[in-house]
Amino acid sequence: MESGRHHGGADRSLTTVERAQLLARSIEVVEGDPVRVIVRSDRLTGIRLADGNAIAMDALFVPPRFRPHHDLLIRLGVAVDESGWTVVDGTGRTSVPGLWAAGNVVNPRAQVITAAGDGSAAAIDINADLVEDDVRIAVREAAHGLLV
């Protein structure tokens, strides 16, 4: 079996258990900060680390870094959780009255189908909220003799 390599990354250190699991699968852990991929003849051949060392490889996996793009929501004052994701109830309602959010601004793992479902749930709740407002206004107008 060809030995794989794993870069621990600057964001988080591996636990002893994670390191043992990788080594048990013949995945070598390489410490260091990658700064450049090495490509020869349109083929990945390695990676250069900040310390100048080159590590030979023929495959590289770079995991996505999920972060919410919610600057507008933050400016509007929505509550966020400890990881920075917009906090909503089961229908997508935020902490700001009249404001709903759905999709991967709320859930970093939301794929298109999940985001669409969350958006649909929010739309249903928005519609119900608007109908309640219409009824409330109609009742108020009727009480003041504004309706015929």
C-alpha positions as CSV (number, residue, x, y, z in Angstrom):
1,M,0.0,0.0,0.0
2,E,1.4,3.4,-1.0
3,S,2.0,5.6,2.0
4,G,-0.2,8.7,2.2
5,R,0.7,12.0,4.0
6,H,-1.3,14.3,6.1
7,H,-0.5,18.0,6.8
8,G,-1.7,18.8,10.3
9,G,-2.5,22.4,9.4
10,A,-2.0,25.6,11.2
11,D,-5.6,25.8,12.3
12,R,-5.6,22.8,14.7
13,S,-3.2,20.2,16.0
14,L,-3.9,16.5,15.8
15,T,-4.9,14.7,18.9
16,T,-2.9,11.7,20.0
17,V,-5.8,9.5,18.9
18,E,-6.1,11.2,15.4
19,R,-2.3,10.9,14.9
20,A,-2.4,7.1,15.8
21,Q,-5.3,6.6,13.5
22,L,-3.5,8.2,10.6
23,L,-0.3,6.3,11.2
24,A,-2.2,3.0,11.5
25,R,-3.5,3.7,7.9
26,S,0.1,4.4,6.7
27,I,-0.6,8.1,6.4
28,E,2.5,10.0,7.3
29,V,2.0,13.3,9.2
30,V,4.1,16.2,7.9
31,E,4.3,19.3,10.0
32,G,4.8,22.7,8.4
33,D,3.1,25.4,6.5
34,P,2.6,24.8,2.8
35,V,3.3,27.8,0.6
36,R,3.4,26.4,-2.9
37,V,2.4,23.4,-5.0
38,I,5.1,21.9,-7.3
39,V,3.9,21.1,-10.7
40,R,5.9,19.5,-13.5
41,S,4.5,18.8,-17.0
42,D,1.0,19.8,-15.8
43,R,1.2,17.2,-13.0
44,L,1.3,17.7,-9.2
45,T,4.7,16.4,-8.0
46,G,4.9,17.9,-4.5
47,I,4.5,20.8,-2.2
48,R,6.9,23.4,-0.8
49,L,6.8,24.2,2.9
50,A,7.6,27.6,4.4
51,D,10.8,26.2,5.8
52,G,12.0,25.5,2.2
53,N,11.5,21.7,2.4
54,A,9.8,20.0,-0.6
55,I,7.5,17.1,0.1
56,A,6.9,14.7,-2.9
57,M,3.3,13.8,-3.6
58,D,0.9,13.0,-6.4
59,A,-2.3,13.9,-4.8
60,L,-3.4,16.8,-2.5
61,F,-6.6,17.3,-0.7
62,V,-7.5,20.8,0.5
63,P,-10.6,20.8,2.7
64,P,-12.9,23.8,2.3
65,R,-13.0,26.4,5.0
66,F,-16.6,27.2,5.7
67,R,-17.3,30.7,6.9
68,P,-20.6,32.6,6.7
69,H,-20.8,35.5,4.3
70,H,-23.3,37.4,6.4
71,D,-22.0,41.0,6.6
72,L,-25.4,42.4,5.9
73,L,-27.0,40.3,8.5
74,I,-24.4,41.3,11.1
75,R,-25.0,45.0,10.2
76,L,-28.7,44.4,10.8
77,G,-27.9,43.0,14.2
78,V,-28.7,39.3,14.0
79,A,-27.5,37.0,16.7
80,V,-24.7,34.6,15.8
81,D,-23.5,31.5,17.6
82,E,-20.0,30.9,19.0
83,S,-18.8,29.9,15.6
84,G,-20.2,32.9,13.9
85,W,-23.2,31.3,12.1
86,T,-26.5,33.1,12.1
87,V,-28.9,31.9,14.8
88,V,-32.4,31.0,13.7
89,D,-35.4,29.1,15.0
90,G,-36.9,26.1,13.2
91,T,-38.5,28.3,10.5
92,G,-35.4,30.5,9.8
93,R,-36.5,33.5,11.9
94,T,-33.5,35.4,13.2
95,S,-33.2,37.5,16.3
96,V,-34.2,40.6,14.3
97,P,-38.0,40.9,13.9
98,G,-39.1,40.5,10.3
99,L,-35.8,39.0,9.2
100,W,-35.3,35.3,8.2
101,A,-32.2,33.5,7.0
102,A,-31.7,30.1,5.5
103,G,-29.0,28.0,3.7
104,N,-25.3,28.0,4.4
105,V,-25.3,31.4,6.1
106,V,-27.1,29.4,8.9
107,N,-25.8,25.9,8.4
108,P,-22.2,25.3,7.1
109,R,-23.1,21.8,5.9
110,A,-26.2,22.9,3.9
111,Q,-26.0,21.6,0.4
112,V,-28.3,23.0,-2.3
113,I,-31.2,20.7,-1.5
114,T,-31.0,21.4,2.3
115,A,-30.7,25.2,1.7
116,A,-33.7,25.0,-0.7
117,G,-35.8,23.2,1.9
118,D,-34.8,25.7,4.6
119,G,-35.6,28.5,2.3
120,S,-39.0,27.0,1.6
121,A,-39.7,26.6,5.4
122,A,-38.7,30.3,5.8
123,A,-41.0,31.3,3.0
124,I,-43.9,29.5,4.6
125,D,-43.3,31.3,7.9
126,I,-42.8,34.7,6.2
127,N,-46.2,34.2,4.4
128,A,-47.9,33.3,7.7
129,D,-46.3,36.4,9.3
130,L,-47.6,38.6,6.5
131,V,-51.1,37.1,6.7
132,E,-51.1,37.7,10.5
133,D,-50.1,41.4,9.9
134,D,-52.9,41.7,7.3
135,V,-55.5,40.3,9.8
136,R,-54.2,42.5,12.6
137,I,-54.5,45.6,10.4
138,A,-58.0,44.6,9.2
139,V,-59.2,44.1,12.8
140,R,-57.8,47.4,13.9
141,E,-59.4,49.2,10.9
142,A,-62.7,47.5,11.5
143,A,-62.6,48.5,15.2
144,H,-62.1,52.1,14.1
145,G,-64.9,52.0,11.5
146,L,-62.5,52.3,8.6
147,L,-64.0,49.3,6.8
148,V,-67.4,49.2,5.1
